Amino acid sequence: METPIRIDSRFPAMGTTIFTVMSRLATECGAVNLSQGFPDFQAEPALFDAVHRHMLAGRNQYAPMGGLPELRQAIVDKVATLYGPRFDVESEVTVTAGATQAIFTAIAAFVRPGDEVIVFEPVYDSYVPAIETVGGQAVFAQLRFPDYAPDWDQVRGLINERTRMIIVNSPHNPTGSLLTAADLDRLAGLVRGTDIVILSDEVYEHIVFDGERHASLCAHAELAVRSIVVSSFGKTYHITGWKIGYVVGPAALMAEFRKVHQFNVFTVHAPSQLAIAEYMQDASRHLGLAAFYQAKRDHFRQLMAATPFTLLPCRGTYFQLARYAGMSDLPDRAFAEWLTREVGVAVIPVSVFNADGRDDQVVRFCFAKREATLEAAVERLCKAW
């Protein structure tokens, strides 16, 4: 249907997310989809049974705006056990419609037109559009290739009177790198005495490998009092399509967050909240996630050893970066499309996460898949080289 309305787009340069583009291409080409970050296996039946039970019990109406008390209490208990602080269940935790909504809402709550927000690139693709939607300006710090560690001296030089927020992401998507306790100390020193809000994307908090510990901003006393920390049940419990996450933070920040949350979402699916609250009581379900995904990472890396790809370190998340230098002269986006169409394996080109399109000939594989899926993908790669 054509419209007679002339549309003067607010965002003429904003395209469709690469995840949608590559997953659609994978479907069209019959490729093994290792691009978009979702599992191809189910959660435990106990979680589905719990949702059904709560539906049949009549828990199908609006939940409170901040989330059902049962789930908020379970979140508070989990965070206290893992990281130390006990957030107030009424005023310092909010259940959200996934992490992307939480991130957008936090940015909308604190970033005003003309404010600057420091992000680290490669930068997850929802951050900058959210900043620009509310009239802010993204300022880019670089994670240094190939270990993707932050340069805190560079960050110091980017901070000025217009800096309203710094967004950090650890474990980091797309690179799989981690912030350390020393990194958090450096960050704390940089924002000390300012009114800068920290937005910490920690959706892969339970997927940290090789005995390393997740450095949550919740556990850093100086940063916790100025931070909104985001997590995701979708990533933790293999239910990305449910789109349920949460944020924790000090009451004054949460009050501002909820001013926006109440009008862009208001509340989240009630039976699912109750089911997750019940499911969380067995802590092994999130504490065992690191070993579960480390086994998948190690299996995938072992399979990939038979290909010419050069694998970069993967310290967390369920993503593996790989260089293809020497295999092709194509830019990474063209290489990813060629790999999908001609080889039958869909990946994500990492240059799309860089504001200037910097291309290190690196692509991202998702290994949150069944072993048979990973083996089928690598078999196709081996046939191509």
Protein Blocks (a to p, Z undefined) as FASTA:
>chain_A
ZZfbdcddfblmbccdfklmmmmmmmmnopacfkbgcdfbdcdfklmmmmmmmmmnopab
ccdfkbpfklmmmmmmmmmmmnopacdfklmcccdebjklmmmmmmmmmmcghiacdddd
dddfklmmmmmmnopacdddddddfklpacfklmmmmpcfklmbdcddddddfklpacdf
klmmmmmmmmgoiabdcdddfklmmmcgehiacddfklmmklmmmcccdddfklmnopak
nopadddddfklmmmmmmmmmmmnopacfklmmmmmmmmmmmmlmmmmmmmmmmmmmmmm
mmmmmpmbdcdddfedjbdcddfehjaccdfklmmmmmmmmnopacddfklmpmnlpaeh
iacddfbbcfklmmmmmmmmmmmZZ
